[in-house]
Amino acid sequence: MKKRVILISLVAAMATGFTVTSCSSDDDFGVTAKQNGVLTLNFTGENITEYINLEVEIMEINTKTIIKKTLNKENAHSFEVAYGSYKITVNGVVIASNEEVRAAGTGQTDVTSAVKNLTIPLFVKKFHEDFIIEEVFFAGVKTSDNKNYNSSRYFKITNNTNKILFADQLIIGQSEFLTTDDKNPTPYNKNLSFPVKGVMVLPGSGNQYPVQPGDFIVIADNAINHKQNTSTAYDLHNADFEFPSTKNTSLGQVDNPSVPNADIIFTKMGFDDMFYLHNRGFESYVIARFPVGENKDSFLSKYKYDYTYVNSAGAVKPESTYAIPNSWIIDAENNSVPTKFIHTLTAPGIDSGWTSVGATDSDANRFGKSVRRKTAGTMTNGKNLYMDTNNSTNDFTKDAVPSLKDGIQH
């Protein structure tokens, strides 16, 4: 008789959607209880004396649940959260060295007990009187018959200052890691450097390529009129520089002899001239400059980065690449998608946010869209002045109409 009672109870529990987890007697079934803990965040930073306001975002990695909170004049705060694995991003305004400045920080932790404390160091954001990344078009386009078109991607880099800048020897770096995957590499410290799987350097001896205040340069993967191949693509024949992957014939790229080639000084792609952008936007990009005494040869001889990670089979795998020192970086931009984002790949003082094209992984609506920096006003010469807070979440428009859709117009 007791067996029948147990069976009926089990069927009832299944019908009501309860999860049977344990029993204290033959007839007593319980339901799964959600376990919460208290996560206390403490903020600190070199020479920071006051925390004016901090925007805190806490994301549970597995469920993508997000908690947002604005803190005013607090250097610590407690949050009730469910047990889980969390990434924390902090952006705000502080007083450091008697100045009001922007600062940011990141952290991560597992909450598996009733009380968890985490200290998050905040870093004052560093701004440079130099170029910024205005736009990245990485998604590409579909042809008129809905096939992938593997070219016409570009970087648009802008002089956001009131002085003439030179694009000579500007470095563009492509992240080694993805914002959608955390390999937990060892060693790894994004507050020191930016690991890369591809590096290209623009040509020039120092003053060959001047850019006026508010003006821009375009670095195209192939500087041709792509409309000749498909009406849905863009005319990039008068780009300033190009990085054609001519050795990979499957891309169908050709060299435009009238457009200077960027120098691909390092790549982990299958061809030594290949610099190919992730078309779902899971990468981050930086622009940088060689400091005095450094050049591409010294970079390749001195800045190798060796690390290990544990693969899905549990084996420790060694990898070797290069890393650009953070002190060289003048601007950065992180990309991801909301359903896959795990972490930014830059130091929070360089870029503490991220932007995106598409809402989900492999979103069919991403084609023909880019990420573009928002305007903050106009310069005295009438050119756009662009927002620059070193936080791509605030600075960039997601799913934007590409600015070069109708060709390159200065």
C-alpha positions in Angstrom: 0.0 0.0 0.0 2.8 2.4 0.8 4.4 1.8 -2.6 1.1 3.0 -4.2 1.0 6.2 -2.1 4.6 6.9 -3.1 3.8 6.4 -6.8 0.8 8.7 -6.7 2.8 11.4 -4.9 5.5 11.2 -7.5 3.1 11.5 -10.4 1.5 14.5 -8.7 4.8 16.2 -8.2 5.7 15.7 -11.8 2.4 17.0 -13.0 2.8 20.2 -11.0 6.3 20.8 -12.3 8.1 20.4 -9.0 11.6 19.0 -8.9 11.8 16.1 -6.5 15.0 16.4 -4.6 15.0 14.6 -1.3 12.7 13.0 1.3 12.8 12.9 5.1 10.4 10.0 5.1 8.9 7.5 2.6 6.0 9.9 2.0 7.7 13.4 2.2 9.0 15.0 -1.0 10.5 18.5 -1.2 11.2 21.0 -4.0 14.4 22.6 -5.1 15.0 25.7 -3.1 16.8 28.7 -4.7 19.9 29.5 -2.6 21.0 33.1 -2.2 24.1 34.7 -0.8 25.2 38.2 0.0 27.9 39.5 -2.2 29.7 42.6 -0.8 31.7 44.6 -3.2 34.5 46.8 -1.9 36.1 49.5 -4.1 39.6 50.7 -4.0 42.0 52.6 -6.2 45.3 54.3 -6.1 45.1 58.0 -4.9 41.2 57.7 -4.9 39.8 59.7 -2.0 36.1 59.9 -2.9 33.7 57.8 -4.9 31.2 60.3 -6.4 29.1 57.8 -8.3 29.6 54.3 -9.5 27.5 52.4 -12.1 27.7 48.7 -11.1 26.7 45.8 -13.3 26.7 42.3 -12.0 26.2 39.5 -14.6 25.7 35.8 -13.8 27.7 34.0 -16.5 25.4 31.0 -17.0 22.0 32.6 -16.9 23.0 36.0 -18.2 21.0 37.5 -15.4 22.1 41.1 -14.8 21.8 43.4 -11.7 22.5 47.1 -12.2 22.9 49.6 -9.4 24.0 53.2 -9.2 26.0 54.0 -6.0 26.5 57.5 -4.7 29.4 58.2 -2.5 29.8 54.6 -1.4 33.0 52.6 -1.4 31.2 49.3 -0.6 27.8 47.8 -1.2 26.1 44.5 -0.5 23.9 42.7 -3.0 21.7 39.7 -2.5 22.4 37.3 -5.4 21.7 33.7 -6.3 24.5 31.2 -6.0 26.5 31.3 -9.3 29.5 32.6 -11.2 29.6 36.4 -11.6 31.4 39.0 -13.7 31.3 42.6 -12.3 31.9 45.8 -14.2 32.1 49.2 -12.6 32.2 52.6 -14.2 32.0 56.0 -12.6 33.4 59.3 -11.4 35.8 59.6 -8.5 38.2 62.1 -6.9 41.8 61.0 -7.5 44.8 63.2 -6.8 42.4 66.1 -6.1 40.8 65.8 -9.5 37.4 64.6 -10.7 38.1 61.8 -13.1 36.5 58.8 -14.7 37.4 55.4 -13.4 36.5 51.8 -14.0 37.1 48.3 -12.8 36.2 44.7 -13.3 36.0 41.6 -11.2 34.8 38.0 -11.1 33.8 35.6 -8.3 31.8 32.5 -7.5 29.1 32.9 -4.9 28.7 29.5 -3.2 28.1 30.4 0.4 25.9 32.8 2.4 28.6 35.5 2.5 31.1 36.6 -0.2 33.4 39.6 -0.2 35.2 40.9 -3.3 37.5 43.9 -3.6 37.5 45.5 -7.0 40.4 47.9 -7.9 39.3 50.9 -9.9 41.7 52.4 -12.5 41.6 56.0 -13.6 40.8 56.1 -17.4 43.6 57.3 -19.6 42.8 59.5 -22.5 45.2 60.3 -25.4 45.2 63.3 -27.7 45.3 60.9 -30.7 43.2 58.9 -33.1 40.1 57.0 -32.0 38.3 54.1 -33.5 35.1 55.7 -35.0 33.7 52.6 -36.7 34.3 48.9 -37.3 32.4 47.1 -40.0 33.0 43.4 -39.4 29.7 41.7 -40.1 30.0 41.9 -43.9 27.1 41.7 -46.3 24.9 39.2 -48.0 24.8 39.2 -51.8 21.6 39.9 -53.6 21.0 36.1 -53.8 21.6 35.8 -50.0 25.1 34.3 -50.1 28.0 35.4 -47.8 30.2 38.0 -49.4 33.7 37.7 -47.8 35.1 41.1 -48.3 34.4 44.9 -47.9 35.1 45.0 -44.1 36.9 48.1 -42.8 38.2 50.1 -39.9 37.4 53.9 -39.8 39.8 55.7 -37.6 39.3 59.4 -36.8 41.3 62.4 -35.6 39.2 63.5 -32.7 41.6 66.3 -31.7 42.1 69.9 -32.8 45.5 69.3 -34.3 46.9 67.5 -37.3 47.8 63.9 -36.6 49.9 61.5 -38.7 48.7 58.0 -39.4 52.3 56.8 -40.1 53.2 53.6 -38.2 49.8 53.3 -36.5 49.3 49.8 -35.1 46.0 47.9 -35.3 45.7 44.9 -33.0 43.2 42.0 -33.1 42.5 40.2 -29.9 43.9 36.7 -29.3 40.9 35.8 -27.1 37.2 36.1 -27.6 34.7 38.1 -25.5 32.4 35.1 -25.6 34.8 32.5 -24.1 37.0 32.5 -21.0 39.9 30.1 -21.4 41.4 31.2 -18.0 44.8 31.5 -19.6 47.9 31.3 -17.4 49.6 33.8 -17.1 47.2 36.6 -18.0 46.9 40.2 -16.9 44.8 42.5 -19.1 45.9 45.4 -16.9 49.4 45.1 -18.4 49.0 44.1 -22.0 46.6 43.1 -24.8 47.3 39.6 -26.3 46.9 39.6 -30.1 46.4 37.0 -32.9 47.0 39.6 -35.6 48.9 42.9 -35.8 49.1 45.3 -38.8 51.1 48.5 -39.0 50.3 51.3 -41.4 53.2 52.5 -43.6 55.0 55.8 -43.4 58.2 57.3 -42.1 56.6 59.8 -39.7 54.9 62.6 -41.6 53.7 61.0 -44.9 50.0 60.6 -44.0 48.6 63.7 -42.3 45.0 63.7 -41.1 43.2 67.0 -40.4 41.2 67.6 -37.2 37.9 65.8 -37.4 38.9 63.9 -40.6 39.4 60.1 -40.8 41.2 57.3 -42.5 39.8 54.0 -43.8 41.6 50.7 -43.7 39.8 48.3 -45.9 40.3 44.6 -46.2 40.2 45.1 -50.0 40.2 48.6 -51.4 38.0 48.1 -54.5 34.5 49.0 -55.6 32.7 46.0 -54.2 29.4 47.1 -55.9 30.9 45.6 -59.0 30.7 42.2 -57.4 27.4 42.6 -55.6 25.0 45.6 -55.3 24.7 45.1 -51.5 28.4 45.8 -50.9 30.3 49.1 -50.7 32.6 51.1 -52.8 35.9 51.2 -50.9 38.2 51.8 -53.9 39.5 55.1 -52.4 40.3 53.8 -49.0 43.5 55.1 -47.4 45.0 51.7 -46.7 44.2 48.1 -47.3 45.1 44.7 -46.0 44.3 42.3 -48.8 44.7 38.6 -48.0 45.8 37.8 -51.5 47.4 34.5 -50.6 44.0 33.1 -49.6 42.4 32.8 -53.0 39.1 31.6 -51.5 38.5 35.2 -50.4 38.8 36.4 -53.9 40.8 39.5 -52.9 43.0 41.4 -55.2 45.5 44.2 -54.5 44.7 47.8 -55.5 48.1 49.2 -56.5 47.0 52.8 -55.9 46.2 52.1 -52.2 49.1 51.6 -49.8 49.1 48.2 -48.1 49.2 47.9 -44.3 52.1 45.7 -43.1 50.8 42.5 -41.5 53.7 42.0 -39.1 52.1 39.1 -37.2 49.1 36.8 -37.8 48.0 33.4 -36.5 45.8 32.9 -39.6 46.7 30.3 -42.2 48.3 32.8 -44.5 51.1 35.2 -43.5 49.3 38.3 -45.0 45.9 37.5 -43.6 44.0 39.8 -41.2 40.4 38.7 -41.1 37.7 40.1 -38.9 35.3 37.8 -36.9 32.0 38.4 -38.7 29.9 37.8 -35.6 31.9 40.4 -33.6 33.4 38.3 -30.8 36.7 40.1 -30.9 38.3 43.3 -29.5 40.5 45.8 -31.4 43.1 48.3 -30.3 45.0 51.0 -32.0 48.5 51.8 -30.7 51.8 53.6 -31.4 55.3 52.4 -31.0 57.0 54.4 -28.3 60.5 55.9 -28.9 63.0 53.2 -29.3 60.5 50.5 -30.4 59.5 49.3 -33.9 58.0 46.3 -35.5 61.3 44.4 -35.2 61.7 45.0 -31.5 58.0 44.2 -31.0 58.5 40.8 -32.6 61.7 40.1 -30.6 60.6 41.4 -27.2 56.9 41.0 -26.7 56.1 37.3 -27.2 53.4 36.0 -25.0 53.4 32.3 -24.0 50.5 30.9 -22.0 48.6 27.7 -21.2 45.0 26.8 -20.8 42.9 23.7 -20.1 40.9 22.5 -23.0 37.5 20.8 -23.0 39.2 17.4 -22.6 41.0 18.5 -19.5 44.5 18.7 -21.1 46.8 21.6 -20.5 47.6 23.2 -23.9 50.5 25.6 -24.5 50.0 28.6 -26.9 52.4 31.2 -28.1 51.5 34.6 -29.5 52.3 38.3 -28.9 50.9 41.0 -26.6 50.8 44.8 -27.1 51.8 46.7 -23.9 48.9 48.8 -22.6 51.2 51.8 -22.4 51.3 51.7 -26.3 47.5 51.7 -26.7 45.7 54.9 -27.6 42.2 53.5 -28.1 40.3 50.3 -27.9 36.9 48.8 -28.7 35.3 45.5 -27.4 32.6 43.6 -29.3 30.3 40.8 -28.4 26.6 39.8 -28.4 24.2 40.0 -25.5 23.5 36.3 -25.3 27.1 35.2 -25.4 29.1 38.0 -23.7 31.4 36.8 -20.9 34.1 39.4 -20.4 35.9 42.4 -22.0 39.5 41.9 -23.2 40.9 45.3 -22.3 42.0 46.9 -19.1 39.0 48.9 -17.7 41.0 52.1 -17.9 41.3 51.6 -21.7 37.8 50.3 -22.5 35.4 49.2 -19.8 32.4 48.3 -22.0 31.4 46.6 -25.2 29.2 47.0 -28.2 27.6 44.7 -30.7 26.0 43.9 -34.0 23.1 41.4 -33.7 21.3 40.3 -30.6 22.2 36.6 -30.7 25.0 34.3 -32.0 24.8 34.1 -35.8 22.0 36.6 -36.0 21.0 36.8 -39.6 20.1 40.5 -39.1 23.7 41.5 -38.4 24.7 41.7 -42.0 25.1 45.2 -43.4 25.4 46.7 -40.0 28.3 48.1 -38.0 29.3 49.6 -34.7 29.7 53.4 -34.9 30.8 55.9 -32.3 28.2 58.5 -31.1 28.7 62.2 -31.8 29.1 64.6 -28.9 28.9 67.8 -30.8 30.9 69.6 -33.5 34.4 71.0 -33.8 35.2 74.6 -34.8 35.7 73.4 -38.4 32.2 71.9 -38.5 33.4 68.3 -38.3 31.9 65.8 -35.8 33.3 65.6 -32.3 32.9 62.0 -31.0 32.0 60.7 -27.6 35.0 59.2 -25.8 34.6 57.9 -22.3 36.6 54.7 -22.8 33.4 52.8 -22.4 32.2 51.3 -25.7 28.8 50.5 -24.1 28.2 54.3 -23.9 30.3 55.5 -26.8 29.1 53.3 -29.6 25.8 52.8 -31.4 24.9 49.1 -31.9 23.5 47.8 -35.1 24.3 51.0 -36.9 24.0 51.8 -40.6 27.6 51.8 -41.9 28.8 55.3 -42.6 30.5 54.1 -45.9 27.4 52.5 -47.3 27.3 55.1 -50.0 31.0 55.3 -50.5 33.9 57.2 -48.8 33.0 60.8 -48.4 35.2 63.2 -46.4 
